[in-house]
Amino acid sequence: MLTLSGSLRVFLALEPCDMRKSFDSLHALVAAQLGEDTLGGAVFAFTNRTRTLIKLLHWDGTGLWVHAKRLEKGTFCWPKPSDEKGKRA
């Protein structure tokens, strides 16, 4: 059974991800790119380049879950990475 609390933190990977990745590879992405601990109970969301597939990585206290969903029509609405170069003063 998957139980999520009201204080759940969700992290979105803004850059597209290789959707062949699973537990270990997604865990490595979280550690390397976000510097976060996957065992902290947060949910980490990844999508592909075309935004038709989403994967969620979540630790429930006993093990890692990888949830996946593929859209047959349409795309996921996903924020775009900001251009940090243009915003620095």
Secondary structure, DSSP 8 states (H G I E B T S, - for coil): -----TT--EEE--S---TT--HHHHHHHIIIII---GGGS-EEEEE-TTS-EEEEEEE-SSSEEEEEEE-SSS---------HHHH--
